[in-house]
């Protein structure tokens, strides 16, 4: 019984360490992305749709 409890505690500790490492990695990646966006903000998108073919324009349903 003691061996099973020791095994479960070791399993829990290993999972906890793995989850903590993964959470730390994800947080570091998110921080890097936020810093990158702050330093190089995205350009505003061009929302204008240009259609040169009148048939295509007629069939375009918005």
C-alpha positions in Angstrom: 0.0 0.0 0.0 2.8 2.4 0.9 4.5 1.7 -2.5 1.4 2.5 -4.3 1.1 5.8 -2.5 4.7 6.6 -3.1 4.2 5.8 -6.8 1.1 8.1 -7.0 3.0 10.9 -5.2 5.9 10.6 -7.6 3.5 10.5 -10.6 1.7 13.6 -9.3 5.0 15.4 -8.7 6.2 14.5 -12.2 2.9 15.7 -13.8 3.0 18.9 -11.7 6.5 19.6 -12.8 5.7 19.0 -16.5 2.6 21.2 -16.3 4.5 23.9 -14.6 7.2 23.8 -17.3 4.7 23.8 -20.1 2.8 26.8 -18.5 6.0 28.7 -18.1 7.0 28.0 -21.7 3.5 29.2 -23.0 3.7 32.3 -20.8 7.2 33.1 -22.1 5.9 32.7 -25.7 2.9 34.9 -25.0 5.1 37.6 -23.5 7.4 37.4 -26.5 4.5 37.8 -28.9 3.1 40.8 -26.9 6.5 42.4 -26.9 6.9 41.8 -30.6 3.4 43.3 -31.3 4.3 46.3 -29.2 7.5 46.9 -31.0 6.1 46.2 -34.5 2.4 46.8 -34.5 0.5 45.3 -37.5 -0.5 47.7 -40.3 -4.1 48.5 -40.8 -5.7 46.2 -43.3 -7.0 47.5 -46.6 -10.7 46.7 -46.5 -11.5 48.0 -50.0 -12.7 45.3 -52.4 -11.8 46.1 -56.0 -13.7 44.3 -58.7 -12.8 45.1 -62.3 -15.2 42.6 -64.0 -18.8 44.0 -64.1 -20.2 40.4 -64.3 -18.3 39.4 -61.2 -19.5 42.6 -59.5 -23.1 41.8 -60.4 -22.8 38.3 -59.0 -21.1 39.5 -55.8 -23.5 39.3 -52.9 -22.5 41.2 -49.8 
